[in-house]
């Protein structure tokens, strides 16, 4: 609906009416939504990156330790994501 010159309703009333006409794309009722499990791997990855960067200015040992932590954490994170993706159904399932 567009506002015309002859329409003298308050703007708030027009906005409510226009908002009511908006349709949203939502999953059908009963469709399961997948959420990944909680993980500390993003935090561990950030620690690895931080140690790697700090080590470039303070001591190379921190960089080596940071790289080991970083590579390990990213590898575990990828493994977990692949496991989560494999657990998903091939096609959406609806509960009835």
C-alpha positions in Angstrom: 0.0 0.0 0.0 1.4 3.4 -0.8 0.5 6.6 0.9 -1.6 8.8 -1.4 -2.2 12.6 -1.2 -5.8 12.0 0.0 -4.8 9.6 2.8 -4.8 11.7 6.0 -4.3 8.9 8.6 -1.5 9.4 11.1 1.8 7.9 9.9 1.9 5.4 12.8 -1.4 3.9 11.7 -0.2 3.6 8.1 3.0 1.9 9.2 1.1 -0.7 11.3 -1.1 -1.5 8.3 1.9 -1.8 5.9 3.7 -4.0 8.4 0.6 -6.3 8.6 0.8 -6.8 4.9 4.4 -8.0 4.9 4.9 -11.7 4.6 7.9 -13.5 6.0 9.6 -16.6 4.8 9.7 -18.8 7.9 10.1 -22.6 8.1 6.9 -24.6 8.0 5.3 -25.4 11.4 7.1 -28.3 12.9 10.3 -28.2 10.8 13.4 -28.7 12.9 16.0 -26.0 13.0 19.6 -27.1 13.4 21.8 -25.2 15.9 25.4 -26.2 16.2 26.5 -27.3 19.7 28.4 -25.0 21.9 32.2 -25.0 21.7 35.3 -23.5 23.2 37.2 -23.9 19.9 36.6 -20.3 18.7 38.2 -19.1 22.0 41.1 -21.4 21.7 41.6 -20.3 18.1 41.7 -16.7 19.2 44.2 -17.5 21.9 46.4 -19.2 19.3 46.2 -16.2 17.0 47.0 -13.8 19.9 50.0 -15.8 21.0 51.3 -16.0 17.4 51.0 -12.2 17.0 52.5 -11.5 20.4 55.4 -13.8 19.7 56.4 -11.8 16.6 57.4 -8.9 18.9 58.4 -10.6 22.2 59.8 -14.1 21.7 59.6 -16.5 18.8 58.6 -19.3 21.2 55.2 -17.7 21.8 54.7 -17.7 18.0 55.5 -21.3 17.7 53.2 -22.2 20.6 50.5 -20.0 19.1 50.8 -21.7 15.7 50.6 -25.1 17.3 47.5 -24.1 19.2 46.0 -22.4 16.2 46.5 -25.3 13.8 45.2 -27.8 16.3 42.1 -25.8 17.2 41.2 -25.1 13.6 41.6 -28.8 12.7 39.4 -29.8 15.6 36.8 -27.1 14.7 36.7 -28.3 11.1 36.3 -31.9 12.3 33.4 -30.9 14.6 31.6 -29.0 11.8 32.0 -31.9 9.4 30.5 -34.2 12.1 27.6 -31.8 12.6 27.0 -31.6 8.8 27.0 -35.4 8.4 24.4 -35.6 11.2 22.0 -33.4 9.3 19.2 -35.1 7.2 19.7 -35.0 3.5 16.2 -33.4 3.0 14.2 -31.3 5.3 11.9 -33.3 7.5 8.6 -32.1 8.8 7.0 -33.2 12.1 3.3 -33.8 11.8 
